[in-house]
Amino acid sequence: KSWCLPSYDLLNNINDSVNLAKVNAGITTAGGKKIGFGTSSSYEYVWSSSEYDYYYAWYFYANTSGSFYMNSYGKNGYTASVRPVLAF
């Protein structure tokens, strides 16, 4: 298997509390840092590989209090995590 940057659709599949909990359980088992526990320890923005248009790209937002959503933001000058996934 090879690694890839997740697409909008793949990230959006974890865009509910049940799926996010399952993904985070797998990440914890593998020794990684759960999604939503970013550099501030209370939130994380994760880039997708999908563009919204020529200037914007989609990202997933999650925080430790259970808020999550998909949104788009300008690709220049914005900081977000890159979370590669195994292709399946």
C-alpha positions, 0 to 999 in steps of 0.5 A, a space after each residue: 500500500 502507498 500513502 496519499 493525502 486524503 481527498 475531500 470525500 475521504 476526510 468528509 467520511 469521518 465528518 461525524 463523531 462515530 467515524 472520527 472516534 473510530 479513526 482516532 482509535 486506530 491512530 492511537 493504536 498505531 502510536 499517532 496523535 489523534 485528529 483534533 489534537 493539533 499543535 494547540 492541543 485543542 483543535 486541528 485543521 487538516 488539508 485535503 488533496 481536493 481543490 475548491 477552485 484555483 485559489 481555495 482548497 478543502 480542509 477538515 476542522 476538528 477540535 477536542 470538544 467534538 466540533 468538526 466540519 469541512 470548509 475551504 480556505 485560500 492555499 497561500 498563507 494558511 497553516 494546516 496539518 497534513 495527515 497522510 493516509 494509507 490508500 485502501 
